[in-house]
C-alpha cells in the first residue's frame, strides 16, 4: 500500500503508474507519487500539465485530449 501525495489515501501499487525516470525517490518504491484518480482529475478541463519527455530528457507542458487522458489512465 502506498499513500497518494495529493489525496492522502492509501491505495495498492497498481493504482500508481511506474516511474521510468533515471533518478527516483527510494520511498516511492518505483512508482509515481500521485494515484491514477488524482492524475485524472488534474488533467480535466483542458488544463496544462507537466509531462516528462524521454526523447529530449526534459519536462514539457502539454494539454491532453480525452483520448490521451484515457490512455494515460489505463497504461502502466
N, CA, C and O atoms as CSV, one atom per row, in Angstrom:
chain,resi,resn,atom,element,x,y,z
A,1,UNK,N,N,0.840,-1.186,0.000
A,1,UNK,CA,C,0.000,0.000,0.000
A,1,UNK,C,C,0.887,1.252,0.000
A,1,UNK,O,O,1.838,1.376,0.773
A,2,UNK,N,N,0.537,2.153,-0.885
A,2,UNK,CA,C,1.246,3.428,-0.987
A,2,UNK,C,C,0.234,4.545,-0.761
A,2,UNK,O,O,-0.919,4.438,-1.181
A,3,UNK,N,N,0.658,5.598,-0.109
A,3,UNK,CA,C,-0.214,6.736,0.141
A,3,UNK,C,C,-0.052,7.759,-0.979
A,3,UNK,O,O,1.065,8.125,-1.344
A,4,UNK,N,N,-1.169,8.210,-1.512
A,4,UNK,CA,C,-1.160,9.233,-2.559
A,4,UNK,C,C,-0.698,10.563,-1.959
A,4,UNK,O,O,-1.110,10.938,-0.861
A,5,UNK,N,N,0.147,11.256,-2.683
A,5,UNK,CA,C,0.691,12.522,-2.217
A,5,UNK,C,C,-0.370,13.626,-2.188
A,5,UNK,O,O,-0.298,14.536,-1.362
A,6,UNK,N,N,-1.338,13.545,-3.076
A,6,UNK,CA,C,-2.319,14.618,-3.196
A,6,UNK,C,C,-3.558,14.392,-2.331
A,6,UNK,O,O,-3.945,15.279,-1.570
A,7,UNK,N,N,-4.189,13.214,-2.438
A,7,UNK,CA,C,-5.441,12.980,-1.704
A,7,UNK,C,C,-5.218,12.294,-0.360
A,7,UNK,O,O,-6.157,12.178,0.428
A,8,UNK,N,N,-4.006,11.840,-0.081
A,8,UNK,CA,C,-3.619,11.222,1.187
A,8,UNK,C,C,-4.350,9.920,1.498
A,8,UNK,O,O,-4.486,9.557,2.666
A,9,UNK,N,N,-4.824,9.210,0.470
A,9,UNK,CA,C,-5.476,7.915,0.664
A,9,UNK,C,C,-4.497,6.799,0.351
A,9,UNK,O,O,-3.608,6.961,-0.486
A,10,UNK,N,N,-4.657,5.675,1.019
A,10,UNK,CA,C,-3.814,4.508,0.761
A,10,UNK,C,C,-4.427,3.662,-0.348
A,10,UNK,O,O,-5.605,3.307,-0.295
A,11,UNK,N,N,-3.618,3.347,-1.348
A,11,UNK,CA,C,-4.047,2.518,-2.468
A,11,UNK,C,C,-3.017,1.420,-2.709
A,11,UNK,O,O,-1.866,1.559,-2.296
A,12,UNK,N,N,-3.412,0.323,-3.375
A,12,UNK,CA,C,-2.419,-0.693,-3.744
A,12,UNK,C,C,-1.503,-0.181,-4.850
A,12,UNK,O,O,-1.766,0.856,-5.460
A,13,UNK,N,N,-0.428,-0.919,-5.100
A,13,UNK,CA,C,0.592,-0.481,-6.069
A,13,UNK,C,C,0.051,-0.273,-7.476
A,13,UNK,O,O,0.543,0.602,-8.188
A,14,UNK,N,N,-0.940,-1.042,-7.899
A,14,UNK,CA,C,-1.422,-0.919,-9.275
A,14,UNK,C,C,-2.174,0.384,-9.520
A,14,UNK,O,O,-2.442,0.717,-10.674
A,15,UNK,N,N,-2.521,1.127,-8.484
A,15,UNK,CA,C,-3.183,2.425,-8.662
A,15,UNK,C,C,-2.191,3.538,-9.004
A,15,UNK,O,O,-2.599,4.670,-9.262
A,16,UNK,N,N,-0.906,3.228,-9.008
A,16,UNK,CA,C,0.130,4.207,-9.309
A,16,UNK,C,C,0.898,3.763,-10.546
A,16,UNK,O,O,1.200,2.580,-10.701
A,17,UNK,N,N,1.212,4.703,-11.422
A,17,UNK,CA,C,1.976,4.381,-12.618
A,17,UNK,C,C,3.434,4.127,-12.254
A,17,UNK,O,O,3.919,4.617,-11.234
A,18,UNK,N,N,4.131,3.361,-13.087
A,18,UNK,CA,C,5.548,3.104,-12.873
A,18,UNK,C,C,6.343,4.353,-13.210
A,18,UNK,O,O,6.024,5.074,-14.155
A,19,UNK,N,N,7.370,4.595,-12.432
A,19,UNK,CA,C,8.255,5.733,-12.653
A,19,UNK,C,C,9.444,5.253,-13.468
A,19,UNK,O,O,10.251,4.469,-12.968
A,20,UNK,N,N,9.573,5.705,-14.714
A,20,UNK,CA,C,10.625,5.239,-15.596
A,20,UNK,C,C,11.792,6.222,-15.713
A,20,UNK,O,O,12.674,6.047,-16.554
A,21,UNK,N,N,11.795,7.238,-14.881
A,21,UNK,CA,C,12.889,8.201,-14.942
A,21,UNK,C,C,14.175,7.623,-14.347
A,21,UNK,O,O,14.135,6.646,-13.600
A,22,UNK,N,N,15.290,8.221,-14.676
A,22,UNK,CA,C,16.577,7.709,-14.246
A,22,UNK,C,C,16.768,7.867,-12.736
A,22,UNK,O,O,17.226,6.935,-12.074
A,23,UNK,N,N,16.433,9.004,-12.196
A,23,UNK,CA,C,16.598,9.256,-10.772
A,23,UNK,C,C,15.232,9.216,-10.100
A,23,UNK,O,O,14.337,9.984,-10.453
A,24,UNK,N,N,15.076,8.321,-9.133
A,24,UNK,CA,C,13.798,8.138,-8.454
A,24,UNK,C,C,13.982,8.270,-6.947
A,24,UNK,O,O,15.090,8.132,-6.428
A,25,UNK,N,N,12.901,8.532,-6.268
A,25,UNK,CA,C,12.926,8.537,-4.817
A,25,UNK,C,C,12.775,7.115,-4.304
A,25,UNK,O,O,11.863,6.413,-4.739
A,26,UNK,N,N,13.632,6.663,-3.396
A,26,UNK,CA,C,13.519,5.292,-2.902
A,26,UNK,C,C,12.234,5.056,-2.111
A,26,UNK,O,O,11.738,3.930,-2.069
A,27,UNK,N,N,11.702,6.073,-1.497
A,27,UNK,CA,C,10.484,5.912,-0.699
A,27,UNK,C,C,9.263,5.673,-1.582
A,27,UNK,O,O,8.260,5.146,-1.101
A,28,UNK,N,N,9.318,6.042,-2.854
A,28,UNK,CA,C,8.186,5.884,-3.763
A,28,UNK,C,C,8.063,4.466,-4.309
A,28,UNK,O,O,7.062,4.151,-4.952
A,29,UNK,N,N,9.049,3.600,-4.073
A,29,UNK,CA,C,9.021,2.194,-4.485
A,29,UNK,C,C,8.882,2.038,-6.004
A,29,UNK,O,O,8.219,1.110,-6.467
A,30,UNK,N,N,9.490,2.920,-6.774
A,30,UNK,CA,C,9.459,2.825,-8.231
A,30,UNK,C,C,8.150,3.261,-8.853
A,30,UNK,O,O,7.893,2.955,-10.017
A,31,UNK,N,N,7.322,3.964,-8.114
A,31,UNK,CA,C,6.021,4.408,-8.602
A,31,UNK,C,C,5.919,5.924,-8.544
A,31,UNK,O,O,6.664,6.585,-7.821
A,32,UNK,N,N,4.988,6.461,-9.317
A,32,UNK,CA,C,4.693,7.889,-9.298
A,32,UNK,C,C,3.945,8.194,-8.006
A,32,UNK,O,O,3.227,7.331,-7.501
A,33,UNK,N,N,4.092,9.380,-7.467
A,33,UNK,CA,C,3.547,9.690,-6.144
A,33,UNK,C,C,2.049,9.978,-6.144
A,33,UNK,O,O,1.410,9.822,-5.103
A,34,UNK,N,N,1.457,10.396,-7.280
A,34,UNK,CA,C,0.017,10.648,-7.349
A,34,UNK,C,C,-0.704,9.428,-7.893
A,34,UNK,O,O,-0.211,8.763,-8.804
A,35,UNK,N,N,-1.878,9.133,-7.334
A,35,UNK,CA,C,-2.649,7.983,-7.806
A,35,UNK,C,C,-3.284,8.315,-9.162
A,35,UNK,O,O,-3.280,9.466,-9.598
A,36,UNK,N,N,-3.824,7.295,-9.810
A,36,UNK,CA,C,-4.423,7.485,-11.133
A,36,UNK,C,C,-5.658,8.380,-11.072
A,36,UNK,O,O,-5.931,9.121,-12.015
A,37,UNK,N,N,-6.397,8.317,-9.980
A,37,UNK,CA,C,-7.606,9.135,-9.845
A,37,UNK,C,C,-7.241,10.611,-9.747
A,37,UNK,O,O,-7.860,11.446,-10.406
A,38,UNK,N,N,-6.249,10.937,-8.938
A,38,UNK,CA,C,-5.820,12.334,-8.827
A,38,UNK,C,C,-5.218,12.838,-10.131
A,38,UNK,O,O,-5.400,14.002,-10.486
A,39,UNK,N,N,-4.504,11.978,-10.846
A,39,UNK,CA,C,-3.947,12.362,-12.144
A,39,UNK,C,C,-5.063,12.655,-13.133
A,39,UNK,O,O,-4.978,13.609,-13.906
A,40,UNK,N,N,-6.115,11.831,-13.110
A,40,UNK,CA,C,-7.279,12.054,-13.989
A,40,UNK,C,C,-7.929,13.401,-13.672
A,40,UNK,O,O,-8.277,14.146,-14.588
A,41,UNK,N,N,-8.095,13.718,-12.406
A,41,UNK,CA,C,-8.716,14.976,-12.010
A,41,UNK,C,C,-7.847,16.169,-12.384
A,41,UNK,O,O,-8.372,17.216,-12.763
A,42,UNK,N,N,-6.535,16.031,-12.286
A,42,UNK,CA,C,-5.626,17.137,-12.601
A,42,UNK,C,C,-5.602,17.470,-14.087
A,42,UNK,O,O,-5.312,18.607,-14.458
A,43,UNK,N,N,-5.903,16.494,-14.944
A,43,UNK,CA,C,-5.846,16.743,-16.386
A,43,UNK,C,C,-7.196,17.168,-16.956
A,43,UNK,O,O,-7.324,17.301,-18.173
A,44,UNK,N,N,-8.185,17.382,-16.132
A,44,UNK,CA,C,-9.530,17.726,-16.609
A,44,UNK,C,C,-9.604,19.179,-17.079
A,44,UNK,O,O,-8.770,20.012,-16.725
A,45,UNK,N,N,-10.614,19.452,-17.873
A,45,UNK,CA,C,-10.973,20.810,-18.305
A,45,UNK,C,C,-9.869,21.531,-19.067
A,45,UNK,O,O,-9.673,22.734,-18.897
A,46,UNK,N,N,-9.146,20.789,-19.910
A,46,UNK,CA,C,-8.112,21.376,-20.767
A,46,UNK,C,C,-7.068,22.182,-20.001
A,46,UNK,O,O,-6.594,23.211,-20.481
A,47,UNK,N,N,-6.719,21.717,-18.831
A,47,UNK,CA,C,-5.662,22.383,-18.077
A,47,UNK,C,C,-4.311,21.898,-18.560
A,47,UNK,O,O,-4.190,20.790,-19.081
A,48,UNK,N,N,-3.316,22.715,-18.391
A,48,UNK,CA,C,-1.966,22.355,-18.806
A,48,UNK,C,C,-1.309,21.549,-17.699
A,48,UNK,O,O,-1.426,21.881,-16.519
A,49,UNK,N,N,-0.621,20.495,-18.089
A,49,UNK,CA,C,0.079,19.633,-17.134
A,49,UNK,C,C,1.523,19.439,-17.597
A,49,UNK,O,O,1.839,19.645,-18.769
A,50,UNK,N,N,2.379,19.049,-16.685
A,50,UNK,CA,C,3.781,18.831,-16.985
A,50,UNK,C,C,4.016,17.339,-17.166
A,50,UNK,O,O,3.621,16.542,-16.314
A,51,UNK,N,N,4.651,16.955,-18.260
A,51,UNK,CA,C,4.987,15.566,-18.549
A,51,UNK,C,C,6.455,15.477,-18.953
A,51,UNK,O,O,6.992,16.379,-19.596
A,52,UNK,N,N,7.082,14.393,-18.572
A,52,UNK,CA,C,8.491,14.164,-18.882
A,52,UNK,C,C,8.620,13.563,-20.269
A,52,UNK,O,O,7.973,12.561,-20.572
A,53,UNK,N,N,9.444,14.159,-21.110
A,53,UNK,CA,C,9.680,13.681,-22.464
A,53,UNK,C,C,10.989,12.888,-22.465
A,53,UNK,O,O,12.060,13.449,-22.233
A,54,UNK,N,N,10.898,11.575,-22.728
A,54,UNK,CA,C,12.067,10.713,-22.660
A,54,UNK,C,C,13.013,10.897,-23.838
A,54,UNK,O,O,14.197,10.576,-23.727
A,55,UNK,N,N,12.530,11.395,-24.941
A,55,UNK,CA,C,13.403,11.568,-26.103
A,55,UNK,C,C,14.334,12.768,-25.928
A,55,UNK,O,O,15.494,12.722,-26.336
A,56,UNK,N,N,13.823,13.842,-25.321
A,56,UNK,CA,C,14.651,15.025,-25.110
A,56,UNK,C,C,15.181,15.126,-23.685
A,56,UNK,O,O,16.010,15.989,-23.396
A,57,UNK,N,N,14.716,14.256,-22.793
A,57,UNK,CA,C,15.107,14.260,-21.375
A,57,UNK,C,C,14.804,15.597,-20.708
A,57,UNK,O,O,15.589,16.101,-19.905
A,58,UNK,N,N,13.642,16.160,-21.058
A,58,UNK,CA,C,13.203,17.417,-20.463
A,58,UNK,C,C,11.727,17.313,-20.092
A,58,UNK,O,O,11.023,16.410,-20.542
A,59,UNK,N,N,11.278,18.239,-19.278
A,59,UNK,CA,C,9.874,18.319,-18.924
A,59,UNK,C,C,9.163,19.253,-19.895
A,59,UNK,O,O,9.687,20.314,-20.235
A,60,UNK,N,N,7.967,18.860,-20.346
A,60,UNK,CA,C,7.182,19.654,-21.282
A,60,UNK,C,C,5.827,19.972,-20.673
A,60,UNK,O,O,5.293,19.192,-19.884
A,61,UNK,N,N,5.273,21.122,-21.043
A,61,UNK,CA,C,3.923,21.495,-20.630
A,61,UNK,C,C,2.992,21.176,-21.784
A,61,UNK,O,O,3.169,21.684,-22.891
A,62,UNK,N,N,1.985,20.321,-21.522
A,62,UNK,CA,C,1.086,19.863,-22.577
A,62,UNK,C,C,-0.363,19.970,-22.108
A,62,UNK,O,O,-0.639,20.041,-20.910
A,63,UNK,N,N,-1.282,19.982,-23.074
A,63,UNK,CA,C,-2.717,19.889,-22.818
A,63,UNK,C,C,-3.166,18.556,-23.398
A,63,UNK,O,O,-3.002,18.317,-24.595
A,64,UNK,N,N,-3.730,17.688,-22.567
A,64,UNK,CA,C,-4.119,16.350,-23.000
A,64,UNK,C,C,-5.550,16.336,-23.513
A,64,UNK,O,O,-6.435,16.977,-22.946
A,65,UNK,N,N,-5.762,15.598,-24.595
A,65,UNK,CA,C,-7.116,15.395,-25.091
A,65,UNK,C,C,-7.760,14.267,-24.294
A,65,UNK,O,O,-7.094,13.616,-23.490
A,66,UNK,N,N,-9.055,14.032,-24.512
A,66,UNK,CA,C,-9.755,12.975,-23.787
A,66,UNK,C,C,-9.150,11.610,-24.098
A,66,UNK,O,O,-8.996,10.779,-23.203
A,67,UNK,N,N,-8.813,11.381,-25.342
A,67,UNK,CA,C,-8.204,10.102,-25.732
A,67,UNK,C,C,-6.867,9.895,-25.030
A,67,UNK,O,O,-6.578,8.794,-24.563
A,68,UNK,N,N,-6.052,10.943,-24.951
A,68,UNK,CA,C,-4.765,10.841,-24.271
A,68,UNK,C,C,-4.947,10.623,-22.772
A,68,UNK,O,O,-4.174,9.892,-22.152
A,69,UNK,N,N,-5.957,11.250,-22.191
A,69,UNK,CA,C,-6.225,11.068,-20.760
A,69,UNK,C,C,-6.637,9.631,-20.456
A,69,UNK,O,O,-6.187,9.056,-19.465
A,70,UNK,N,N,-7.489,9.047,-21.298
A,70,UNK,CA,C,-7.925,7.666,-21.095
A,70,UNK,C,C,-6.743,6.714,-21.259
A,70,UNK,O,O,-6.587,5.774,-20.480
A,71,UNK,N,N,-5.918,6.954,-22.265
A,71,UNK,CA,C,-4.743,6.120,-22.484
A,71,UNK,C,C,-3.790,6.211,-21.299
A,71,UNK,O,O,-3.236,5.200,-20.866
A,72,UNK,N,N,-3.600,7.398,-20.781
A,72,UNK,CA,C,-2.709,7.595,-19.631
A,72,UNK,C,C,-3.261,6.925,-18.370
A,72,UNK,O,O,-2.495,6.445,-17.535
A,73,UNK,N,N,-4.579,6.894,-18.234
A,73,UNK,CA,C,-5.198,6.291,-17.060
A,73,UNK,C,C,-5.002,4.779,-17.025
A,73,UNK,O,O,-4.779,4.211,-15.956
A,74,UNK,N,N,-5.084,4.119,-18.187
A,74,UNK,CA,C,-5.056,2.661,-18.217
A,74,UNK,C,C,-3.677,2.058,-18.477
A,74,UNK,O,O,-3.507,0.856,-18.268
A,75,UNK,N,N,-2.697,2.821,-18.916
A,75,UNK,CA,C,-1.381,2.249,-19.195
A,75,UNK,C,C,-0.513,2.269,-17.953
A,75,UNK,O,O,-0.739,3.041,-17.022
A,76,UNK,N,N,0.490,1.397,-17.963
A,76,UNK,CA,C,1.444,1.375,-16.848
A,76,UNK,C,C,2.428,2.437,-17.101
A,76,UNK,O,O,3.346,2.631,-16.304
